[in-house]
Amino acid sequence: MAGEAKLSTRKPASEIELPRLGYRLHNVLTVAEAEQVISQPDIRDTLGLRDRAILETLYPTGMRRLELIHLKLYDLDLARGIVTIRQGKGKKDRVIRSAIVTSSGSTNT
């Protein structure tokens, strides 16, 4: 038909550069705040002891929640004070040195 406008298939916004989003920094607990959180569970009962062990594992290792969930006993090397994280972020394995109590009762740092 005469007089009809042709529609463009060009996307005008495709050439606009979008601003880069900055990375958000994590909020970090002070030592006093961390100690307060770790001391919350009542270690006189089984669940409290479990919760305390979880907190004392997460905080010093920087381990993620899902990494802790998938942790197996054989991932702990108590003699050397290391934890092997299998298939962590990015599906990569990593080894963390930690303040884990060794079988002899001393602490590695």
C-alpha positions as CSV (number, residue, x, y, z in Angstrom):
1,M,0.0,0.0,0.0
2,A,1.2,3.4,-0.8
3,G,2.1,5.7,2.0
4,E,2.8,3.0,4.6
5,A,5.9,3.6,6.8
6,K,8.5,0.8,7.0
7,L,9.3,-0.4,10.4
8,S,12.9,-0.7,11.3
9,T,14.3,-3.9,12.8
10,R,17.2,-1.9,14.3
11,K,17.2,-1.7,18.1
12,P,18.3,1.8,19.1
13,A,19.0,1.0,22.7
14,S,21.4,-1.8,21.8
15,E,24.3,0.7,21.3
16,I,23.8,2.4,24.7
17,E,26.5,1.5,27.2
18,L,25.0,0.6,30.6
19,P,26.9,1.7,33.8
20,R,28.8,-1.0,35.5
21,L,27.2,-2.1,38.8
22,G,29.6,-1.9,41.7
23,Y,30.3,-4.8,44.0
24,R,28.5,-4.6,47.3
25,L,30.9,-5.2,50.2
26,H,29.9,-7.7,52.9
27,N,29.2,-6.4,56.3
28,V,31.8,-7.7,58.7
29,L,31.2,-8.5,62.3
30,T,33.6,-7.1,64.9
31,V,35.4,-9.6,67.1
32,A,33.0,-8.9,70.0
33,E,30.0,-9.4,67.8
34,A,31.3,-12.6,66.4
35,E,32.0,-13.9,69.9
36,Q,28.5,-12.9,71.0
37,V,27.0,-14.9,68.0
38,I,29.1,-17.9,68.6
39,S,28.3,-18.0,72.3
40,Q,24.5,-17.9,71.7
41,P,23.8,-21.7,71.5
42,D,23.3,-23.5,74.8
43,I,26.0,-26.2,74.7
44,R,24.4,-28.1,77.5
45,D,22.0,-29.9,75.1
46,T,22.7,-31.8,71.8
47,L,21.2,-29.2,69.4
48,G,23.0,-26.4,71.1
49,L,26.3,-28.3,70.8
50,R,25.6,-28.9,67.1
51,D,24.7,-25.3,66.5
52,R,27.9,-24.2,68.3
53,A,30.0,-26.5,66.1
54,I,28.3,-25.1,63.0
55,L,29.1,-21.5,64.0
56,E,32.7,-22.4,65.0
57,T,33.2,-24.0,61.6
58,L,31.5,-21.3,59.5
59,Y,33.1,-18.2,61.0
60,P,36.8,-19.0,60.9
61,T,36.8,-20.9,57.6
62,G,34.6,-18.6,55.6
63,M,32.8,-21.7,54.4
64,R,29.4,-21.2,52.8
65,R,26.3,-22.7,54.2
66,L,25.9,-25.2,51.4
67,E,29.5,-26.2,51.6
68,L,29.0,-27.0,55.3
69,I,25.8,-29.0,54.5
70,H,27.8,-31.2,52.0
71,L,30.8,-31.6,54.3
72,K,31.7,-35.2,55.1
73,L,33.8,-36.5,57.9
74,Y,36.5,-37.6,55.5
75,D,36.8,-34.0,54.3
76,L,38.4,-33.1,57.7
77,D,42.1,-33.7,58.3
78,L,42.3,-33.2,62.0
79,A,46.0,-34.0,62.2
80,R,46.9,-31.2,59.8
81,G,44.0,-28.9,60.7
82,I,42.6,-28.6,57.2
83,V,39.2,-28.9,55.6
84,T,38.6,-29.9,52.0
85,I,35.6,-28.3,50.4
86,R,34.4,-30.4,47.5
87,Q,32.5,-28.8,44.7
88,G,32.2,-25.4,46.3
89,K,31.5,-22.1,44.6
90,G,32.1,-22.5,40.9
91,K,32.1,-26.3,41.3
92,K,35.7,-26.1,42.4
93,D,37.4,-28.0,45.2
94,R,39.5,-26.0,47.8
95,V,41.4,-26.7,50.9
96,I,41.1,-24.4,54.0
97,R,43.5,-24.3,56.9
98,S,41.5,-23.9,60.0
99,A,41.7,-23.7,63.8
100,I,40.3,-27.3,64.1
101,V,41.1,-29.2,67.2
102,T,43.4,-32.1,66.3
103,S,43.0,-35.6,67.6
104,S,45.8,-34.9,70.1
105,G,43.8,-32.1,71.6
106,S,46.0,-29.2,70.5
107,T,44.7,-26.4,68.2
108,N,46.1,-25.7,64.7
109,T,45.9,-22.1,63.5
